[in-house]
Every structure is written in C-alpha cells, then in structure tokens.
Amino acid sequence: MTATTHGALPRTPEPELMNEAEQARAYAEADFSIPHENFVDLFAERYGNLDELDAPCALDLGCGPGDVALRFARRFPRVQVDGLDGAQAMLAAAPPLFARAEPGAAQRVQLHFGLLPDDPPPRPCYDVIISNSLLHHLRDPMVLWRSAQRWAAADAIGFVMDLMRPHSEQQARWMVQHYAGNEADLLQDDFLASLHAAYRLDEVHQQLADAGLNHWNVEAVSDRHLIAWGRFPNNS
C-alpha cells in the first residue's frame, strides 16, 4: 500500500491479470458500452478522424476481450488494430463480442496474447498506441509507458484512459453503488478494488515525467476517469 497526499485514500494494488474464467466472462458480458464508446469519442475529439495517417496501425495494450478495439476499428475504418493482453481468460471471452460486431470492424482487429513488457506485438511499431483500464492493474506503471514508447513509431499518437482513485473510501463505495449497483457482486467487488488501485492525476503526471513524456496532457474527464494523451518523440 502506497500513501500519497496526507489524508487521501492510499493506493492498494490489485492482481495484474484477470485470469479467472468467471471474472473474464462477467467482464465480457457486462455493459461497458457507455465508457468504451466515450473512450473512442474522447480520442476523436483530440485527434480527429486520423485522415493524416496512411494505412494506420493501432496497438491496444491490455485489450481484454476486445470491445474497445472493435469500437475503435468501427469509428476509424482505415485503421488495423492489434490488441495485446496477458490474460488468456480475457482473450478467450472475445468470440461473442466479435460475433456481434460489424464484420468490417471485426476483420480489422486481431487479438494476441502477450505479457508486458517482454512479449512483443506482431508489428515492430505502430502509428497509434491506445490503452483503456490497464494502468491501474500495474504495480509498476512504467511498464505501460515504456512498452508504449518501445512500439511507437516516430510522432505516433498516444491515448490512455483509466480510472482515477477517489479521495476517500466513502466516495469509492458511493461510486460502486451509483455506477455499478445493478451489476453482479463480482463486478462490484472488482470495481471497488480497481478504484483503490487506480492512480491520481498527480501520480500520472509524475509517471509521464519519469518516462520523458512531460509534454503529454493529463486531465480528468469524469469523477472517476482520467486520460493521458500526446505524441511520442522520435526514439531512433
């Protein structure tokens, strides 16, 4: 457990991988349409329709069963998306999502097993790096930022969205009841654990500074979500 600002809710890490079949199935079957579509909306607000990129390839780090990757491919019809995840159970929950997806989008999304930071994605570099709800799972957040830098092409686009840790236990439990009160107990428990494991704005700012990405933007986009976004420098 790592304390931050005096009096604030300390961070409590959670398991890095969602490898339980029941947990993965519950996650895949839950309705995340609003936050996942919001992810794509927020990306589009900051980067437009990606017309400046020629045949772009995107990498989704911590893709889970692929819902965000599918929505991203549907919104940007010229983009090929590779998803990378270290939980076999989450990847195994993907087929129903792909079966329901628009064929044009599903054909442009490929999910792959890989453990960060060692297992590489199928392409050596990407024009776009995205990640949704991976950061709070990582005991060492630099695993995400260093992995993204490793596979980003020069001037590649980066966009990371994640939960933001509440100020108090009372606020965390209110969020669970307010936003997930109708979900299964397992998902409610996971949501509470994720809120405790999430990073705050100042912590993400420091992570980016440590990664040499001081020029990135970090902002709260709801009472429980933050985004970090910017361009990757030329790493050659």
C-alpha positions in Angstrom: 0.0 0.0 0.0 1.4 3.3 -1.0 0.3 6.6 0.6 0.1 9.8 -1.4 -1.2 13.1 -0.2 -1.8 13.2 3.6 -5.3 12.3 4.3 -6.0 10.9 0.8 -7.1 7.4 0.1 -3.9 5.3 -0.3 -3.4 3.1 -3.3 -3.9 -0.6 -2.9 -2.6 -2.7 -5.9 -4.8 -5.4 -7.3 -3.8 -8.5 -9.3 -2.2 -7.5 -12.6 -4.0 -10.2 -14.7 -7.7 -11.1 -14.9 -7.2 -14.8 -15.4 -10.2 -16.2 -13.7 -12.7 -17.6 -16.2 -15.8 -16.4 -14.3 -14.3 -12.9 -13.8 -13.4 -12.6 -17.5 -16.8 -13.9 -18.6 -18.6 -11.4 -16.3 -16.5 -8.6 -17.6 -17.1 -9.5 -21.3 -20.9 -9.9 -20.7 -21.2 -6.6 -18.7 -22.5 -3.5 -20.5 -19.5 -1.2 -20.8 -20.9 0.5 -23.9 -21.0 4.0 -22.4 -17.4 4.2 -21.0 -16.0 2.3 -24.0 -17.8 4.5 -26.6 -16.7 7.5 -24.5 -13.1 6.3 -24.9 -13.5 6.5 -28.7 -15.3 9.8 -28.5 -12.6 11.4 -26.4 -9.9 10.1 -28.7 -11.7 11.5 -31.8 -12.2 14.9 -30.1 -8.4 15.2 -29.6 -7.1 13.6 -32.8 -9.9 13.9 -35.4 -10.5 11.1 -37.9 -6.8 10.2 -38.5 -7.0 11.2 -42.1 -3.4 12.4 -42.0 -2.2 8.8 -41.5 -1.6 6.5 -44.4 -3.0 3.0 -43.7 -2.6 3.4 -39.9 -2.0 0.6 -37.5 -3.0 0.9 -33.8 -1.9 -1.1 -30.8 -4.3 -1.6 -27.9 -2.4 -2.5 -24.8 -4.4 -4.5 -22.3 -7.1 -5.1 -24.8 -9.1 -7.6 -22.8 -11.8 -9.3 -24.9 -11.6 -6.6 -27.5 -14.6 -4.4 -27.1 -12.6 -1.1 -27.2 -10.5 -2.3 -30.1 -13.7 -3.2 -32.1 -15.3 0.2 -31.3 -12.1 1.9 -32.4 -12.0 0.0 -35.7 -15.6 0.8 -36.3 -15.0 4.5 -35.7 -11.8 4.7 -37.8 -12.5 2.4 -40.8 -8.9 2.7 -42.3 -7.2 1.5 -39.1 -5.9 -2.0 -38.4 -5.9 -2.8 -34.7 -3.7 -5.3 -32.9 -4.7 -6.0 -29.3 -2.3 -7.3 -26.7 -3.3 -8.9 -23.4 -1.6 -11.1 -20.8 -4.8 -12.8 -19.6 -5.8 -15.9 -21.6 -9.2 -15.9 -19.9 -10.0 -12.4 -21.2 -8.9 -13.3 -24.7 -11.0 -16.5 -24.6 -14.1 -14.3 -23.8 -13.6 -12.4 -27.1 -15.5 -14.6 -29.7 -19.1 -13.5 -28.7 -18.1 -9.8 -28.9 -16.6 -10.4 -32.4 -19.6 -12.4 -33.5 -21.8 -9.4 -32.7 -19.5 -6.7 -34.1 -19.8 -5.2 -37.6 -17.9 -7.5 -40.0 -15.9 -4.7 -41.4 -14.6 -3.8 -38.0 -14.1 -7.3 -36.8 -11.9 -8.2 -39.8 -9.5 -5.4 -38.9 -8.9 -6.4 -35.3 -6.6 -9.1 -34.2 -6.1 -10.0 -30.5 -2.8 -11.5 -29.3 -1.5 -13.0 -26.0 1.5 -11.1 -24.6 2.9 -10.3 -21.2 4.3 -6.8 -20.8 7.0 -5.7 -21.1 8.7 -8.7 -22.7 6.3 -10.2 -25.2 6.1 -8.1 -28.4 3.1 -7.4 -30.5 3.1 -8.7 -34.1 4.3 -5.4 -35.7 7.6 -3.7 -34.8 5.9 -0.2 -34.5 2.6 1.5 -34.6 1.1 4.8 -35.6 -1.3 4.8 -32.7 -1.0 3.4 -29.2 -4.1 3.2 -27.1 -4.9 1.6 -23.7 -8.0 1.5 -21.6 -8.1 0.4 -17.9 -4.7 -1.3 -18.0 -2.7 1.3 -16.0 -4.4 0.6 -12.6 -3.6 -3.1 -12.9 0.1 -2.5 -13.0 2.2 -2.4 -9.8 4.9 -0.7 -11.8 3.2 1.9 -14.1 6.3 2.4 -16.1 5.7 -1.0 -17.7 2.9 0.7 -19.7 4.8 3.9 -20.6 8.0 2.1 -21.6 6.1 -0.6 -23.6 4.2 2.1 -25.4 7.4 4.0 -26.2 9.1 0.8 -27.4 6.5 0.1 -30.0 5.5 3.7 -31.0 6.6 5.0 -34.4 8.1 8.4 -34.5 5.5 11.0 -33.8 2.9 8.3 -33.1 -0.3 9.2 -31.3 -0.8 8.0 -27.7 -4.0 7.9 -25.8 -4.5 6.2 -22.4 -7.7 6.2 -20.3 -8.1 4.8 -16.8 -9.9 5.0 -13.6 -8.9 7.8 -11.1 -8.6 7.0 -7.5 -11.2 8.6 -5.3 -10.3 10.8 -2.3 -11.9 8.6 0.3 -13.3 5.1 1.0 -16.8 6.7 1.3 -16.5 8.2 -2.2 -15.3 4.9 -3.6 -18.2 2.9 -2.2 -20.6 5.6 -3.4 -19.2 5.2 -6.9 -19.7 1.5 -6.8 -23.3 1.8 -5.8 -24.0 4.7 -8.2 -22.3 3.3 -11.3 -22.4 -0.5 -10.8 -25.2 -1.1 -8.3 -27.1 -3.2 -10.8 -24.1 -5.3 -11.8 -23.2 -8.7 -10.3 -21.5 -8.8 -7.0 -18.3 -10.0 -8.6 -18.2 -6.9 -10.9 -19.0 -4.6 -8.0 -16.1 -6.1 -5.9 -13.8 -5.7 -8.9 -14.8 -2.1 -9.5 -14.1 -1.2 -5.8 -10.7 -2.9 -6.0 -9.9 -1.1 -9.2 -10.8 2.3 -7.7 -8.4 1.5 -4.8 -5.7 0.5 -7.3 -6.1 3.5 -9.6 -3.7 6.4 -9.9 -4.4 10.0 -9.3 -3.7 12.9 -11.7 -0.5 14.0 -9.9 0.8 10.4 -9.9 0.2 10.1 -13.7 1.9 13.4 -14.3 5.0 12.1 -12.4 4.9 8.8 -14.3 5.0 10.7 -17.6 7.8 13.0 -16.4 9.8 9.9 -15.4 9.2 8.5 -18.9 10.3 11.7 -20.7 6.7 12.5 -21.8 6.4 15.8 -19.9 4.7 17.3 -23.0 1.7 14.9 -22.7 -1.7 16.2 -21.4 -3.3 14.7 -18.3 -6.9 15.6 -17.5 -9.9 14.3 -15.5 -12.8 13.6 -17.9 -15.3 12.4 -15.2 -15.5 12.0 -11.5 -13.7 8.6 -11.9 -11.8 8.7 -15.2 -8.7 10.4 -16.4 -6.9 10.5 -19.8 -3.3 11.0 -20.8 -2.6 11.8 -24.4 0.1 13.2 -26.6 2.7 12.3 -29.3 5.7 10.1 -28.9 9.0 11.5 -29.8 11.3 10.1 -32.4 13.0 7.3 -30.4 15.6 6.4 -33.1 
